[in-house]
Amino acid sequence: MCRSIKTLREPFTPQVTDADVEAAALQYVRKISGFRAPAAHNAAAFDAAVAAVAEATRTLLDQLVVRGAAPAAVADQPAVAHG
């Protein structure tokens, strides 16, 4: 439980996977709750917290604007040759 949560935004992590987001969310909830794995009576709350943190993380990463980077909609499209 001592390892750090890695930075998930560009340029530190150019390709963020769902597994990256889930791992960070799980690590965060473990750290905050103090449980590596919850007891059965806390499992639903623990799992709901992991899901909520993962969703908040996705929303944050989707909304961040990194200076000097092309907007995601432009960066993901192939270049079109004019001529």
C-alpha positions, 0 to 999 in steps of 0.5 A: 500500500506504500507505492505511489499513484502514478500521474495519468495525464499527458505528457507523463502518460501519453496512453491511459488505459482503463486498467491504469484508471482502475488501479489508481482508483483502487490505490486511492480508496485503499489508502483513504480507507486503510484497508487493503481489502475490505471485510464482507460487510464493507465490500459494497461501499469499498467497490462503490468508492473505487467506481466513483473515484475511477469515474471522477478520474476519467472526467478529470482527464477528459477535461484537462487542457495540457498547454502546448498539446493539440486538442484531443479531437484534432490529435486523434484524427489522421492528417488530410492531404490537400491538393 
